[in-house]
Amino acid sequence: MSTVEIKEVLHNHINSIDNENLLQRILDLVNEENQTYELSEEQKRRILKGKQEISEGKFKTHEQVKKEVREWLKK
């Protein structure tokens, strides 16, 4: 489905909604898309630390973690 088609479908759905709470939730979702977030210095530091750990190979894959959880649950 193209962007134009998606917009048309959304417009049609929104025009048919009478539930004010639902419309407010949709509006909140759309407004959230336009928000910018400021990271604290601590958050920035942790992101940099995480990137460094990844570059050093200090991480586990999703499959490794799932295997560990399965083994842990057996105990």
ZAMARGU-4260 file (C-alpha; in steps of 0.2 Angstrom, whole numbers, plus 5000, padded with zeros to 4 digits):
<rodrens>
0) 5000/5000/5000 | 5007/5017/4995 | 5009/5032/5007 | 4994/5041/4998 | 4983/5025/5000
5) 4988/5023/5019 | 4983/5042/5022 | 4967/5040/5013 | 4962/5024/5023 | 4967/5033/5039
10) 4957/5049/5035 | 4942/5038/5032 | 4944/5028/5048 | 4947/5044/5058 | 4932/5053/5050
15) 4921/5038/5056 | 4926/5038/5074 | 4915/5046/5087 | 4924/5040/5102 | 4933/5055/5110
20) 4945/5045/5120 | 4950/5035/5105 | 4953/5051/5095 | 4963/5058/5109 | 4974/5043/5110
25) 4977/5044/5091 | 4981/5063/5093 | 4993/5059/5107 | 5002/5046/5096 | 5003/5058/5081
30) 5010/5071/5093 | 5023/5059/5101 | 5030/5056/5083 | 5035/5075/5083 | 5043/5075/5100
35) 5062/5076/5103 | 5070/5069/5118 | 5084/5076/5127 | 5096/5063/5135 | 5104/5066/5152
40) 5123/5065/5153 | 5121/5049/5162 | 5111/5041/5148 | 5123/5047/5135 | 5138/5040/5145
45) 5129/5023/5146 | 5125/5023/5128 | 5144/5026/5124 | 5149/5013/5136 | 5137/5000/5128
50) 5143/5005/5111 | 5161/5002/5117 | 5156/4985/5124 | 5148/4980/5108 | 5164/4985/5098
55) 5174/4974/5110 | 5163/4959/5108 | 5156/4960/5125 | 5138/4955/5121 | 5127/4940/5119
60) 5115/4936/5104 | 5097/4934/5106 | 5099/4915/5103 | 5112/4914/5117 | 5101/4923/5130
65) 5086/4912/5125 | 5096/4896/5128 | 5102/4903/5145 | 5084/4906/5150 | 5078/4889/5144
70) 5093/4881/5155 | 5089/4892/5170 | 5071/4888/5169 | 5075/4869/5170 | 5083/4871/5187
</rodrens>
